[in-house]
Amino acid sequence: MHSKEYIALEDTYGAHNYHPLDVVIERGEGVWVYDVDGKKYMDFLSAYSALNQGHCHPRILKAMEEQARKLTLISRAFRNDKLGLFCKKLAELTEMEMVLPMNTGAEAVETAIKAARKWGYTKKGIPDNQAEIIVCANNFHGRTTTIIGFSTEEQYKENFGPFTPGFKIVPYGDADAIEQAVTENTAAVMLEPIQGEGGIIIPPDGYLQKVQSICRKNNVLFITDEVQTGLGRTGKLFAYQHEEGVKPDMMILGKALSGGFYPVSAVVSSKEILGVFRPGDHGSTFGGNPLAAAIAIAALDVIVDEKLPERSAELGQYLMEKLSSLNSKHVKEIRGRGLFIGIELKPEAGGARRFSEFLQNEGLLCKETHEHVIRLAPPLIISKEEIDWAFGKIKLALETL
Ligand SMILES: *Cc1c(COP(=O)(O)O)cnc(C)c1O
């Protein structure tokens, strides 16, 4: 079968909740993927940063194969010999005390919300059902009904109400707005250290420090959603580390936690906070299963052993410098940290989609985020030569269109 037939199948039998580029990938290795017609592309999206370790990383693959032969799932009704090892590794890496494993990013966000609320009632003494969580405009935390309820993206919400109460939305990057929104019923502030889906939005210097100190002063939990920015993407292991002295009370991880092999997410925090969960309070059939745990252990080892945060910092700076030298008439701003870069186009550039389509033809897979931003987020194992190749294509797109 050829691309057209696969696309027809998908469009006939699959729900149309995405608008993908029409490229049908069947194989991937490192930064490269291959479509069903044999054409080769460089992946510059990395599945929204789930593939920081690159496609089909051999070390993670080996861990997966070995574990899949032994035991995949036993449920949390019983214990398994991988979960404790995974929790220990992740707790040590994040310098936190406890881990609660889930599967998707959205589930981990839901878990953090439940933990924050229960902490608010049982430790802070917020009156029943009054807990508030402060979130930011332009956020992306996932797609469940509770989470979309505090999105500011109209399309994410339209026709999906009614929504869960208990969230207050303030502008992103504005610490004073958070201070003003805090009441005695505030359990937590939850935000992304850099807004990814929102268009690679970097907050002003010192924002996280200020938010943290407002939280500490008011006995409010500081929760960072690092599902996309975490695990090396921005040139640090976690994006909050770009600001000195910042350490969230609770952190949400997903995506690259499995290197793209399996849905693995987690909430990491202190005993004081995650300790609020009692048996029966929360759970997931697949969360913490031995296959997921074995994969995640290997995925974390790759990030550390191959120094992916350092690579991201170095190569990200290299790519940013090249991009900044371009002087394209289409470009409004180029911003980023590490290999997490957004090229914001001017409104008159005709939208980022046509650039993605041009680059697809040239063998470089990117995806626009919002209408006017091209997101550049290759696997962090990428080489300098491969960056040079990709840069050539981006330059060509900006000069040709
Ligand atoms: C992708 C993402 C999520 C949701 O993760 P899923 O695995 O798609 O549910 C949550 N938060 C952020 C910041 C994300 O980028």
The ligand as a MOL file (V3000), in Angstrom:
LIG
                    3D

  0  0  0     0  0            999 V3000
M  V30 BEGIN CTAB
M  V30 COUNTS 15 15 0 0 0
M  V30 BEGIN ATOM
M  V30 1 C 1.7360 17.0530 26.3770 0
M  V30 2 C 1.5170 17.7850 27.6490 0
M  V30 3 C 0.5970 17.3160 28.6080 0
M  V30 4 C -0.3250 16.1560 28.3660 0
M  V30 5 O 0.3210 14.9640 28.1200 0
M  V30 6 P -0.4730 13.7620 27.4200 0
M  V30 7 O 0.4650 12.6040 27.5440 0
M  V30 8 O -0.7270 14.1750 26.0100 0
M  V30 9 O -1.7270 13.5760 28.1870 0
M  V30 10 C 0.5310 17.9910 29.8150 0
M  V30 11 N 1.2860 19.0770 30.0500 0
M  V30 12 C 2.1540 19.5650 29.1450 0
M  V30 13 C 2.9860 20.7610 29.4870 0
M  V30 14 C 2.2890 18.9450 27.9010 0
M  V30 15 O 3.1230 19.4410 26.9800 0
M  V30 END ATOM
M  V30 BEGIN BOND
M  V30 1 1 1 2
M  V30 2 1 2 3
M  V30 3 2 2 14
M  V30 4 1 3 4
M  V30 5 2 3 10
M  V30 6 1 4 5
M  V30 7 1 5 6
M  V30 8 2 6 7
M  V30 9 1 6 8
M  V30 10 1 6 9
M  V30 11 1 10 11
M  V30 12 2 11 12
M  V30 13 1 12 13
M  V30 14 1 12 14
M  V30 15 1 14 15
M  V30 END BOND
M  V30 END CTAB
M  END
